[in-house]
Amino acid sequence: MPEIDLFSFYRRLLLIILGSYSVIRLMLFIWRWQADSLAAGRHEARLRQWVEVSVLRVRMRRFTLSVLQIALLTAILGYVIWLQVG
């Protein structure tokens, strides 16, 4: 009979539940934002459209260094965990 690691099972279950919850909440937020934009007055709708366009126009070049730092730190963390486990 194979051994079941309860901690590993718990982590996977938590990953699935929290990942699904996050995606569903994000989709609901976007849906409600769009519905509220359609029901809003002229000025509020214009403000909401401006926010949407501003978010879409953000240039990723500004965040390239930060993304590289996060990737490097994640790789270092993975290596340290690999050393600990191995």
N, CA, C and O atoms as a CHARMM CRD file, in Angstrom:
* protein
*
  344
    1    1 MET  N      0.84400  -1.18100   0.00000 PROA 1      0.00000
    2    1 MET  CA     0.00000   0.00000   0.00000 PROA 1      0.00000
    3    1 MET  C      0.88900   1.24400   0.00000 PROA 1      0.00000
    4    1 MET  O      1.74300   1.39300   0.87400 PROA 1      0.00000
    5    2 PRO  N      0.69600   2.12600  -0.96400 PROA 2      0.00000
    6    2 PRO  CA     1.54500   3.31900  -1.03400 PROA 2      0.00000
    7    2 PRO  C      1.22600   4.28800   0.10800 PROA 2      0.00000
    8    2 PRO  O      0.08300   4.42700   0.54400 PROA 2      0.00000
    9    3 GLU  N      2.28900   4.94900   0.56800 PROA 3      0.00000
   10    3 GLU  CA     2.09700   5.93900   1.62400 PROA 3      0.00000
   11    3 GLU  C      1.57100   7.23500   1.02500 PROA 3      0.00000
   12    3 GLU  O      1.98700   7.64700  -0.05800 PROA 3      0.00000
   13    4 ILE  N      0.66700   7.85800   1.73000 PROA 4      0.00000
   14    4 ILE  CA     0.10000   9.12800   1.29600 PROA 4      0.00000
   15    4 ILE  C      0.65400  10.21600   2.20300 PROA 4      0.00000
   16    4 ILE  O      0.49500  10.17700   3.42300 PROA 4      0.00000
   17    5 ASP  N      1.30500  11.18300   1.57700 PROA 5      0.00000
   18    5 ASP  CA     1.82700  12.31400   2.33100 PROA 5      0.00000
   19    5 ASP  C      0.70600  13.33700   2.50200 PROA 5      0.00000
   20    5 ASP  O      0.31300  14.00200   1.54400 PROA 5      0.00000
   21    6 LEU  N      0.19900  13.45600   3.71800 PROA 6      0.00000
   22    6 LEU  CA    -0.93800  14.33400   3.95800 PROA 6      0.00000
   23    6 LEU  C     -0.60000  15.79200   3.70300 PROA 6      0.00000
   24    6 LEU  O     -1.44800  16.54300   3.22200 PROA 6      0.00000
   25    7 PHE  N      0.62400  16.20700   4.01600 PROA 7      0.00000
   26    7 PHE  CA     1.01000  17.60000   3.79400 PROA 7      0.00000
   27    7 PHE  C      1.02100  17.91300   2.30100 PROA 7      0.00000
   28    7 PHE  O      0.54900  18.97300   1.89100 PROA 7      0.00000
   29    8 SER  N      1.54600  17.02100   1.49500 PROA 8      0.00000
   30    8 SER  CA     1.56300  17.21800   0.03700 PROA 8      0.00000
   31    8 SER  C      0.14200  17.24800  -0.51100 PROA 8      0.00000
   32    8 SER  O     -0.18700  18.07700  -1.35900 PROA 8      0.00000
   33    9 PHE  N     -0.69300  16.34200  -0.02200 PROA 9      0.00000
   34    9 PHE  CA    -2.09500  16.31900  -0.44600 PROA 9      0.00000
   35    9 PHE  C     -2.79500  17.62100  -0.06600 PROA 9      0.00000
   36    9 PHE  O     -3.54200  18.18300  -0.86600 PROA 9      0.00000
   37   10 TYR  N     -2.55400  18.09600   1.14500 PROA 10     0.00000
   38   10 TYR  CA    -3.15500  19.34900   1.61800 PROA 10     0.00000
   39   10 TYR  C     -2.69900  20.53100   0.75600 PROA 10     0.00000
   40   10 TYR  O     -3.51100  21.38100   0.38900 PROA 10     0.00000
   41   11 ARG  N     -1.40600  20.58300   0.43300 PROA 11     0.00000
   42   11 ARG  CA    -0.90000  21.67200  -0.40300 PROA 11     0.00000
   43   11 ARG  C     -1.55000  21.66400  -1.77400 PROA 11     0.00000
   44   11 ARG  O     -1.94900  22.71500  -2.27600 PROA 11     0.00000
   45   12 ARG  N     -1.66200  20.49600  -2.38600 PROA 12     0.00000
   46   12 ARG  CA    -2.28400  20.39900  -3.71800 PROA 12     0.00000
   47   12 ARG  C     -3.76200  20.79100  -3.66200 PROA 12     0.00000
   48   12 ARG  O     -4.25400  21.51200  -4.52900 PROA 12     0.00000
   49   13 LEU  N     -4.45500  20.31500  -2.64600 PROA 13     0.00000
   50   13 LEU  CA    -5.86400  20.65500  -2.49700 PROA 13     0.00000
   51   13 LEU  C     -6.03500  22.15400  -2.28200 PROA 13     0.00000
   52   13 LEU  O     -6.93300  22.76800  -2.85800 PROA 13     0.00000
   53   14 LEU  N     -5.18100  22.74000  -1.46200 PROA 14     0.00000
   54   14 LEU  CA    -5.22600  24.17700  -1.22000 PROA 14     0.00000
   55   14 LEU  C     -4.92400  24.95600  -2.49600 PROA 14     0.00000
   56   14 LEU  O     -5.56300  25.97400  -2.76500 PROA 14     0.00000
   57   15 LEU  N     -3.96600  24.49400  -3.27700 PROA 15     0.00000
   58   15 LEU  CA    -3.63100  25.12700  -4.54900 PROA 15     0.00000
   59   15 LEU  C     -4.82300  25.11300  -5.50300 PROA 15     0.00000
   60   15 LEU  O     -5.12800  26.12600  -6.13100 PROA 15     0.00000
   61   16 ILE  N     -5.48300  23.99100  -5.60900 PROA 16     0.00000
   62   16 ILE  CA    -6.63200  23.87700  -6.50500 PROA 16     0.00000
   63   16 ILE  C     -7.77400  24.77200  -6.04100 PROA 16     0.00000
   64   16 ILE  O     -8.37700  25.48000  -6.84700 PROA 16     0.00000
   65   17 ILE  N     -8.07200  24.74200  -4.75300 PROA 17     0.00000
   66   17 ILE  CA    -9.19000  25.53000  -4.23500 PROA 17     0.00000
   67   17 ILE  C     -8.91600  27.02200  -4.35900 PROA 17     0.00000
   68   17 ILE  O     -9.76800  27.76200  -4.85200 PROA 17     0.00000
   69   18 LEU  N     -7.74800  27.47900  -3.92200 PROA 18     0.00000
   70   18 LEU  CA    -7.43800  28.90500  -3.96600 PROA 18     0.00000
   71   18 LEU  C     -7.25800  29.41100  -5.39800 PROA 18     0.00000
   72   18 LEU  O     -7.65000  30.53300  -5.71700 PROA 18     0.00000
   73   19 GLY  N     -6.67300  28.59200  -6.24600 PROA 19     0.00000
   74   19 GLY  CA    -6.53100  28.99000  -7.64500 PROA 19     0.00000
   75   19 GLY  C     -7.88200  29.14900  -8.32600 PROA 19     0.00000
   76   19 GLY  O     -8.11100  30.12200  -9.04400 PROA 19     0.00000
   77   20 SER  N     -8.77000  28.20000  -8.10200 PROA 20     0.00000
   78   20 SER  CA   -10.10800  28.28600  -8.68300 PROA 20     0.00000
   79   20 SER  C    -10.86200  29.48400  -8.12500 PROA 20     0.00000
   80   20 SER  O    -11.51400  30.21300  -8.87300 PROA 20     0.00000
   81   21 TYR  N    -10.77600  29.68700  -6.82500 PROA 21     0.00000
   82   21 TYR  CA   -11.45900  30.81000  -6.19400 PROA 21     0.00000
   83   21 TYR  C    -10.96400  32.14100  -6.76100 PROA 21     0.00000
   84   21 TYR  O    -11.76000  33.03900  -7.03500 PROA 21     0.00000
   85   22 SER  N     -9.65300  32.26200  -6.93300 PROA 22     0.00000
   86   22 SER  CA    -9.09000  33.51400  -7.45700 PROA 22     0.00000
   87   22 SER  C     -9.55300  33.78600  -8.87300 PROA 22     0.00000
   88   22 SER  O     -9.90100  34.92000  -9.20400 PROA 22     0.00000
   89   23 VAL  N     -9.56300  32.77000  -9.70800 PROA 23     0.00000
   90   23 VAL  CA   -10.00100  32.95200 -11.09700 PROA 23     0.00000
   91   23 VAL  C    -11.47900  33.32400 -11.14000 PROA 23     0.00000
   92   23 VAL  O    -11.87000  34.21300 -11.89600 PROA 23     0.00000
   93   24 ILE  N    -12.29400  32.66100 -10.34700 PROA 24     0.00000
   94   24 ILE  CA   -13.72600  32.96800 -10.33300 PROA 24     0.00000
   95   24 ILE  C    -13.97100  34.38200  -9.84100 PROA 24     0.00000
   96   24 ILE  O    -14.77900  35.10400 -10.42500 PROA 24     0.00000
   97   25 ARG  N    -13.28600  34.79600  -8.77300 PROA 25     0.00000
   98   25 ARG  CA   -13.46600  36.15600  -8.25500 PROA 25     0.00000
   99   25 ARG  C    -13.02300  37.20900  -9.27200 PROA 25     0.00000
  100   25 ARG  O    -13.66700  38.25100  -9.40100 PROA 25     0.00000
  101   26 LEU  N    -11.93400  36.94800  -9.99100 PROA 26     0.00000
  102   26 LEU  CA   -11.47500  37.87700 -11.01400 PROA 26     0.00000
  103   26 LEU  C    -12.49600  38.00000 -12.13500 PROA 26     0.00000
  104   26 LEU  O    -12.78500  39.10500 -12.59400 PROA 26     0.00000
  105   27 MET  N    -13.04200  36.87800 -12.57600 PROA 27     0.00000
  106   27 MET  CA   -14.04600  36.91100 -13.63800 PROA 27     0.00000
  107   27 MET  C    -15.30400  37.65200 -13.17900 PROA 27     0.00000
  108   27 MET  O    -15.88200  38.41900 -13.95000 PROA 27     0.00000
  109   28 LEU  N    -15.73100  37.43400 -11.94300 PROA 28     0.00000
  110   28 LEU  CA   -16.89600  38.14200 -11.42100 PROA 28     0.00000
  111   28 LEU  C    -16.63400  39.63700 -11.31800 PROA 28     0.00000
  112   28 LEU  O    -17.52100  40.44300 -11.60000 PROA 28     0.00000
  113   29 PHE  N    -15.42900  40.01200 -10.91800 PROA 29     0.00000
  114   29 PHE  CA   -15.09200  41.43300 -10.83100 PROA 29     0.00000
  115   29 PHE  C    -15.17200  42.09000 -12.21000 PROA 29     0.00000
  116   29 PHE  O    -15.74100  43.17100 -12.35900 PROA 29     0.00000
  117   30 ILE  N    -14.59800  41.42800 -13.21500 PROA 30     0.00000
  118   30 ILE  CA   -14.61900  41.97800 -14.57200 PROA 30     0.00000
  119   30 ILE  C    -16.05200  42.06600 -15.08500 PROA 30     0.00000
  120   30 ILE  O    -16.43100  43.05600 -15.70900 PROA 30     0.00000
  121   31 TRP  N    -16.84300  41.03600 -14.82300 PROA 31     0.00000
  122   31 TRP  CA   -18.23900  41.02800 -15.27100 PROA 31     0.00000
  123   31 TRP  C    -19.02700  42.15500 -14.61300 PROA 31     0.00000
  124   31 TRP  O    -19.76900  42.87100 -15.28400 PROA 31     0.00000
  125   32 ARG  N    -18.86600  42.31300 -13.29700 PROA 32     0.00000
  126   32 ARG  CA   -19.58200  43.38200 -12.59300 PROA 32     0.00000
  127   32 ARG  C    -19.10300  44.75800 -13.03800 PROA 32     0.00000
  128   32 ARG  O    -19.89600  45.69300 -13.15100 PROA 32     0.00000
  129   33 TRP  N    -17.80300  44.87500 -13.28800 PROA 33     0.00000
  130   33 TRP  CA   -17.26700  46.16200 -13.75000 PROA 33     0.00000
  131   33 TRP  C    -17.92600  46.55000 -15.07400 PROA 33     0.00000
  132   33 TRP  O    -18.34600  47.69400 -15.25100 PROA 33     0.00000
  133   34 GLN  N    -18.01600  45.59700 -15.99800 PROA 34     0.00000
  134   34 GLN  CA   -18.63600  45.86700 -17.28900 PROA 34     0.00000
  135   34 GLN  C    -20.12900  46.18300 -17.13400 PROA 34     0.00000
  136   34 GLN  O    -20.64200  47.09400 -17.78400 PROA 34     0.00000
  137   35 ALA  N    -20.81400  45.43800 -16.28200 PROA 35     0.00000
  138   35 ALA  CA   -22.24500  45.68400 -16.07600 PROA 35     0.00000
  139   35 ALA  C    -22.47000  47.05500 -15.44000 PROA 35     0.00000
  140   35 ALA  O    -23.38700  47.77600 -15.83300 PROA 35     0.00000
  141   36 ASP  N    -21.64900  47.41500 -14.47300 PROA 36     0.00000
  142   36 ASP  CA   -21.77500  48.72600 -13.84700 PROA 36     0.00000
  143   36 ASP  C    -21.43100  49.84100 -14.82400 PROA 36     0.00000
  144   36 ASP  O    -22.00700  50.92700 -14.75500 PROA 36     0.00000
  145   37 SER  N    -20.50200  49.58300 -15.72900 PROA 37     0.00000
  146   37 SER  CA   -20.16100  50.59100 -16.73200 PROA 37     0.00000
  147   37 SER  C    -21.33600  50.86000 -17.66900 PROA 37     0.00000
  148   37 SER  O    -21.57200  51.99900 -18.07100 PROA 37     0.00000
  149   38 LEU  N    -22.06400  49.81100 -18.01000 PROA 38     0.00000
  150   38 LEU  CA   -23.21400  49.98000 -18.89100 PROA 38     0.00000
  151   38 LEU  C    -24.36100  50.71000 -18.18600 PROA 38     0.00000
  152   38 LEU  O    -25.10700  51.45900 -18.81600 PROA 38     0.00000
  153   39 ALA  N    -24.49600  50.48500 -16.87700 PROA 39     0.00000
  154   39 ALA  CA   -25.59100  51.09800 -16.13300 PROA 39     0.00000
  155   39 ALA  C    -25.22100  52.47000 -15.56800 PROA 39     0.00000
  156   39 ALA  O    -26.08900  53.16500 -15.04200 PROA 39     0.00000
  157   40 ALA  N    -23.98200  52.86500 -15.66400 PROA 40     0.00000
  158   40 ALA  CA   -23.52000  54.11700 -15.06200 PROA 40     0.00000
  159   40 ALA  C    -23.96200  55.31900 -15.89400 PROA 40     0.00000
  160   40 ALA  O    -24.35700  55.20600 -17.05500 PROA 40     0.00000
  161   41 GLY  N    -23.87400  56.46800 -15.23800 PROA 41     0.00000
  162   41 GLY  CA   -24.16000  57.71000 -15.94300 PROA 41     0.00000
  163   41 GLY  C    -23.05100  58.03500 -16.92600 PROA 41     0.00000
  164   41 GLY  O    -22.04500  57.33000 -17.00300 PROA 41     0.00000
  165   42 ARG  N    -23.24200  59.09400 -17.66600 PROA 42     0.00000
  166   42 ARG  CA   -22.29800  59.44300 -18.72800 PROA 42     0.00000
  167   42 ARG  C    -20.89600  59.69700 -18.20100 PROA 42     0.00000
  168   42 ARG  O    -19.92200  59.18300 -18.75200 PROA 42     0.00000
  169   43 HSD  N    -20.78400  60.48700 -17.13900 PROA 43     0.00000
  170   43 HSD  CA   -19.46100  60.84400 -16.62700 PROA 43     0.00000
  171   43 HSD  C    -18.75600  59.64700 -15.97500 PROA 43     0.00000
  172   43 HSD  O    -17.55500  59.44700 -16.15700 PROA 43     0.00000
  173   44 GLU  N    -19.51400  58.86200 -15.22000 PROA 44     0.00000
  174   44 GLU  CA   -18.91300  57.68700 -14.59300 PROA 44     0.00000
  175   44 GLU  C    -18.49400  56.65900 -15.63300 PROA 44     0.00000
  176   44 GLU  O    -17.44000  56.03700 -15.49800 PROA 44     0.00000
  177   45 ALA  N    -19.30000  56.47400 -16.66100 PROA 45     0.00000
  178   45 ALA  CA   -18.94800  55.53400 -17.72100 PROA 45     0.00000
  179   45 ALA  C    -17.67800  55.99100 -18.43500 PROA 45     0.00000
  180   45 ALA  O    -16.81800  55.17300 -18.76100 PROA 45     0.00000
  181   46 ARG  N    -17.56200  57.28800 -18.67700 PROA 46     0.00000
  182   46 ARG  CA   -16.36900  57.82100 -19.32300 PROA 46     0.00000
  183   46 ARG  C    -15.14300  57.60600 -18.44000 PROA 46     0.00000
  184   46 ARG  O    -14.07100  57.27700 -18.94900 PROA 46     0.00000
  185   47 LEU  N    -15.28200  57.78700 -17.12700 PROA 47     0.00000
  186   47 LEU  CA   -14.18000  57.55500 -16.19200 PROA 47     0.00000
  187   47 LEU  C    -13.77200  56.07800 -16.17900 PROA 47     0.00000
  188   47 LEU  O    -12.58400  55.75600 -16.15600 PROA 47     0.00000
  189   48 ARG  N    -14.75200  55.19900 -16.19400 PROA 48     0.00000
  190   48 ARG  CA   -14.45100  53.76100 -16.21700 PROA 48     0.00000
  191   48 ARG  C    -13.72300  53.37500 -17.51100 PROA 48     0.00000
  192   48 ARG  O    -12.79300  52.57000 -17.48200 PROA 48     0.00000
  193   49 GLN  N    -14.13800  53.93900 -18.62600 PROA 49     0.00000
  194   49 GLN  CA   -13.45500  53.65800 -19.89100 PROA 49     0.00000
  195   49 GLN  C    -12.02000  54.17200 -19.85200 PROA 49     0.00000
  196   49 GLN  O    -11.11300  53.52300 -20.37200 PROA 49     0.00000
  197   50 TRP  N    -11.81300  55.32300 -19.24400 PROA 50     0.00000
  198   50 TRP  CA   -10.46400  55.86900 -19.13100 PROA 50     0.00000
  199   50 TRP  C     -9.57500  54.95100 -18.29500 PROA 50     0.00000
  200   50 TRP  O     -8.41200  54.73100 -18.63300 PROA 50     0.00000
  201   51 VAL  N    -10.12800  54.41200 -17.19500 PROA 51     0.00000
  202   51 VAL  CA    -9.36000  53.49100 -16.34900 PROA 51     0.00000
  203   51 VAL  C     -8.99600  52.24000 -17.13900 PROA 51     0.00000
  204   51 VAL  O     -7.85700  51.77900 -17.07100 PROA 51     0.00000
  205   52 GLU  N     -9.93900  51.68900 -17.88000 PROA 52     0.00000
  206   52 GLU  CA    -9.66900  50.48800 -18.67300 PROA 52     0.00000
  207   52 GLU  C     -8.57500  50.73500 -19.70100 PROA 52     0.00000
  208   52 GLU  O     -7.65800  49.92400 -19.83900 PROA 52     0.00000
  209   53 VAL  N     -8.66100  51.83000 -20.41300 PROA 53     0.00000
  210   53 VAL  CA    -7.66200  52.14300 -21.43200 PROA 53     0.00000
  211   53 VAL  C     -6.29900  52.40200 -20.78900 PROA 53     0.00000
  212   53 VAL  O     -5.27400  51.99800 -21.33900 PROA 53     0.00000
  213   54 SER  N     -6.27100  53.06300 -19.64500 PROA 54     0.00000
  214   54 SER  CA    -5.00800  53.33200 -18.95500 PROA 54     0.00000
  215   54 SER  C     -4.32800  52.04100 -18.52100 PROA 54     0.00000
  216   54 SER  O     -3.10800  51.90800 -18.62600 PROA 54     0.00000
  217   55 VAL  N     -5.11500  51.09700 -18.03600 PROA 55     0.00000
  218   55 VAL  CA    -4.54000  49.80700 -17.62700 PROA 55     0.00000
  219   55 VAL  C     -4.00300  49.06300 -18.84100 PROA 55     0.00000
  220   55 VAL  O     -2.94600  48.43800 -18.76000 PROA 55     0.00000
  221   56 LEU  N     -4.70800  49.11800 -19.95700 PROA 56     0.00000
  222   56 LEU  CA    -4.26600  48.41200 -21.15500 PROA 56     0.00000
  223   56 LEU  C     -3.02600  49.04400 -21.78900 PROA 56     0.00000
  224   56 LEU  O     -2.27900  48.36000 -22.48800 PROA 56     0.00000
  225   57 ARG  N     -2.79700  50.33400 -21.55600 PROA 57     0.00000
  226   57 ARG  CA    -1.68500  51.02800 -22.18900 PROA 57     0.00000
  227   57 ARG  C     -0.39900  50.99500 -21.37000 PROA 57     0.00000
  228   57 ARG  O      0.61500  51.54200 -21.80300 PROA 57     0.00000
  229   58 VAL  N     -0.41800  50.36700 -20.19800 PROA 58     0.00000
  230   58 VAL  CA     0.78600  50.29500 -19.37300 PROA 58     0.00000
  231   58 VAL  C      1.85400  49.53500 -20.14200 PROA 58     0.00000
  232   58 VAL  O      1.60800  48.43600 -20.63900 PROA 58     0.00000
  233   59 ARG  N      3.00100  50.10400 -20.23500 PROA 59     0.00000
  234   59 ARG  CA     4.09200  49.46700 -20.97400 PROA 59     0.00000
  235   59 ARG  C      4.83200  48.49400 -20.05600 PROA 59     0.00000
  236   59 ARG  O      5.19600  48.82600 -18.92800 PROA 59     0.00000
  237   60 MET  N      5.03700  47.30400 -20.56600 PROA 60     0.00000
  238   60 MET  CA     5.70100  46.28200 -19.76700 PROA 60     0.00000
  239   60 MET  C      7.19200  46.56800 -19.60100 PROA 60     0.00000
  240   60 MET  O      7.82400  46.02500 -18.69500 PROA 60     0.00000
  241   61 ARG  N      7.76600  47.41500 -20.46400 PROA 61     0.00000
  242   61 ARG  CA     9.19000  47.72800 -20.34400 PROA 61     0.00000
  243   61 ARG  C      9.51400  48.36200 -18.99900 PROA 61     0.00000
  244   61 ARG  O     10.61200  48.18600 -18.47100 PROA 61     0.00000
  245   62 ARG  N      8.56100  49.09500 -18.45200 PROA 62     0.00000
  246   62 ARG  CA     8.79000  49.71800 -17.15300 PROA 62     0.00000
  247   62 ARG  C      8.96400  48.69200 -16.04800 PROA 62     0.00000
  248   62 ARG  O      9.66500  48.94000 -15.06600 PROA 62     0.00000
  249   63 PHE  N      8.33200  47.55000 -16.20700 PROA 63     0.00000
  250   63 PHE  CA     8.33000  46.54200 -15.16200 PROA 63     0.00000
  251   63 PHE  C      9.28000  45.38100 -15.45000 PROA 63     0.00000
  252   63 PHE  O      9.29200  44.39900 -14.70800 PROA 63     0.00000
  253   64 THR  N     10.06700  45.47900 -16.50500 PROA 64     0.00000
  254   64 THR  CA    10.93700  44.37600 -16.88900 PROA 64     0.00000
  255   64 THR  C     11.95000  44.05300 -15.79600 PROA 64     0.00000
  256   64 THR  O     12.15600  42.88200 -15.47600 PROA 64     0.00000
  257   65 LEU  N     12.58400  45.07000 -15.21800 PROA 65     0.00000
  258   65 LEU  CA    13.56900  44.83600 -14.16500 PROA 65     0.00000
  259   65 LEU  C     12.92300  44.17500 -12.95500 PROA 65     0.00000
  260   65 LEU  O     13.49900  43.25900 -12.36800 PROA 65     0.00000
  261   66 SER  N     11.74800  44.62700 -12.58200 PROA 66     0.00000
  262   66 SER  CA    11.04900  44.03600 -11.44000 PROA 66     0.00000
  263   66 SER  C     10.67200  42.58000 -11.71600 PROA 66     0.00000
  264   66 SER  O     10.80100  41.73000 -10.83600 PROA 66     0.00000
  265   67 VAL  N     10.21300  42.29400 -12.91900 PROA 67     0.00000
  266   67 VAL  CA     9.85000  40.92700 -13.27100 PROA 67     0.00000
  267   67 VAL  C     11.08700  40.03100 -13.26200 PROA 67     0.00000
  268   67 VAL  O     11.01600  38.89100 -12.80100 PROA 67     0.00000
  269   68 LEU  N     12.19900  40.52100 -13.75500 PROA 68     0.00000
  270   68 LEU  CA    13.44600  39.74100 -13.71900 PROA 68     0.00000
  271   68 LEU  C     13.90300  39.48800 -12.29000 PROA 68     0.00000
  272   68 LEU  O     14.36800  38.39300 -11.97500 PROA 68     0.00000
  273   69 GLN  N     13.77700  40.48900 -11.42100 PROA 69     0.00000
  274   69 GLN  CA    14.14200  40.30000 -10.02200 PROA 69     0.00000
  275   69 GLN  C     13.26400  39.23900  -9.36500 PROA 69     0.00000
  276   69 GLN  O     13.75800  38.39200  -8.62100 PROA 69     0.00000
  277   70 ILE  N     11.97300  39.28900  -9.63900 PROA 70     0.00000
  278   70 ILE  CA    11.06200  38.29900  -9.06500 PROA 70     0.00000
  279   70 ILE  C     11.40900  36.90300  -9.58400 PROA 70     0.00000
  280   70 ILE  O     11.40600  35.93900  -8.81800 PROA 70     0.00000
  281   71 ALA  N     11.70700  36.78900 -10.87300 PROA 71     0.00000
  282   71 ALA  CA    12.06800  35.49000 -11.44600 PROA 71     0.00000
  283   71 ALA  C     13.36600  34.96400 -10.83300 PROA 71     0.00000
  284   71 ALA  O     13.47100  33.77600 -10.52700 PROA 71     0.00000
  285   72 LEU  N     14.35100  35.84200 -10.65400 PROA 72     0.00000
  286   72 LEU  CA    15.62000  35.42700 -10.05100 PROA 72     0.00000
  287   72 LEU  C     15.42700  34.98200  -8.60500 PROA 72     0.00000
  288   72 LEU  O     15.96300  33.95300  -8.19300 PROA 72     0.00000
  289   73 LEU  N     14.66900  35.74800  -7.84200 PROA 73     0.00000
  290   73 LEU  CA    14.42300  35.37300  -6.44700 PROA 73     0.00000
  291   73 LEU  C     13.62200  34.08000  -6.34300 PROA 73     0.00000
  292   73 LEU  O     13.83900  33.29100  -5.42400 PROA 73     0.00000
  293   74 THR  N     12.69500  33.85400  -7.27900 PROA 74     0.00000
  294   74 THR  CA    11.93900  32.60400  -7.29300 PROA 74     0.00000
  295   74 THR  C     12.85800  31.43000  -7.61000 PROA 74     0.00000
  296   74 THR  O     12.72900  30.36200  -7.01200 PROA 74     0.00000
  297   75 ALA  N     13.77700  31.62000  -8.53800 PROA 75     0.00000
  298   75 ALA  CA    14.73400  30.56400  -8.87100 PROA 75     0.00000
  299   75 ALA  C     15.63700  30.25800  -7.68000 PROA 75     0.00000
  300   75 ALA  O     15.91600  29.09300  -7.39600 PROA 75     0.00000
  301   76 ILE  N     16.09400  31.29200  -6.98500 PROA 76     0.00000
  302   76 ILE  CA    16.93000  31.07800  -5.79900 PROA 76     0.00000
  303   76 ILE  C     16.14400  30.33800  -4.72800 PROA 76     0.00000
  304   76 ILE  O     16.67000  29.42000  -4.09900 PROA 76     0.00000
  305   77 LEU  N     14.89200  30.72700  -4.51300 PROA 77     0.00000
  306   77 LEU  CA    14.05700  30.03500  -3.53200 PROA 77     0.00000
  307   77 LEU  C     13.86100  28.57400  -3.91500 PROA 77     0.00000
  308   77 LEU  O     13.94400  27.69000  -3.06300 PROA 77     0.00000
  309   78 GLY  N     13.60300  28.32000  -5.19200 PROA 78     0.00000
  310   78 GLY  CA    13.46600  26.93600  -5.64900 PROA 78     0.00000
  311   78 GLY  C     14.73100  26.13100  -5.42900 PROA 78     0.00000
  312   78 GLY  O     14.66300  24.96700  -5.03600 PROA 78     0.00000
  313   79 TYR  N     15.88900  26.73800  -5.67700 PROA 79     0.00000
  314   79 TYR  CA    17.16600  26.05300  -5.45900 PROA 79     0.00000
  315   79 TYR  C     17.38700  25.74300  -3.98000 PROA 79     0.00000
  316   79 TYR  O     17.83900  24.65200  -3.63100 PROA 79     0.00000
  317   80 VAL  N     17.06900  26.69700  -3.12200 PROA 80     0.00000
  318   80 VAL  CA    17.23800  26.47800  -1.68200 PROA 80     0.00000
  319   80 VAL  C     16.30700  25.37100  -1.19800 PROA 80     0.00000
  320   80 VAL  O     16.70300  24.53400  -0.38700 PROA 80     0.00000
  321   81 ILE  N     15.06900  25.36600  -1.69200 PROA 81     0.00000
  322   81 ILE  CA    14.13700  24.29200  -1.31300 PROA 81     0.00000
  323   81 ILE  C     14.62200  22.96700  -1.84500 PROA 81     0.00000
  324   81 ILE  O     14.51800  21.95300  -1.15400 PROA 81     0.00000
  325   82 TRP  N     15.15600  22.94500  -3.06500 PROA 82     0.00000
  326   82 TRP  CA    15.69800  21.70800  -3.63400 PROA 82     0.00000
  327   82 TRP  C     16.86300  21.19300  -2.79500 PROA 82     0.00000
  328   82 TRP  O     16.97800  19.98900  -2.56700 PROA 82     0.00000
  329   83 LEU  N     17.73500  22.10800  -2.32900 PROA 83     0.00000
  330   83 LEU  CA    18.82900  21.70700  -1.46200 PROA 83     0.00000
  331   83 LEU  C     18.30400  21.12800  -0.14000 PROA 83     0.00000
  332   83 LEU  O     18.85000  20.15100   0.37200 PROA 83     0.00000
  333   84 GLN  N     17.27100  21.71900   0.39500 PROA 84     0.00000
  334   84 GLN  CA    16.71200  21.27500   1.66200 PROA 84     0.00000
  335   84 GLN  C     16.09500  19.88600   1.52600 PROA 84     0.00000
  336   84 GLN  O     16.27800  19.03000   2.39100 PROA 84     0.00000
  337   85 VAL  N     15.36300  19.67000   0.43600 PROA 85     0.00000
  338   85 VAL  CA    14.68700  18.38000   0.23100 PROA 85     0.00000
  339   85 VAL  C     15.68600  17.30400  -0.16200 PROA 85     0.00000
  340   85 VAL  O     15.62000  16.17200   0.31800 PROA 85     0.00000
  341   86 GLY  N     16.60900  17.66900  -1.04000 PROA 86     0.00000
  342   86 GLY  CA    17.56400  16.69300  -1.56100 PROA 86     0.00000
  343   86 GLY  C     18.65500  16.44800  -0.63900 PROA 86     0.00000
  344   86 GLY  O     19.54400  15.64900  -0.93400 PROA 86     0.00000
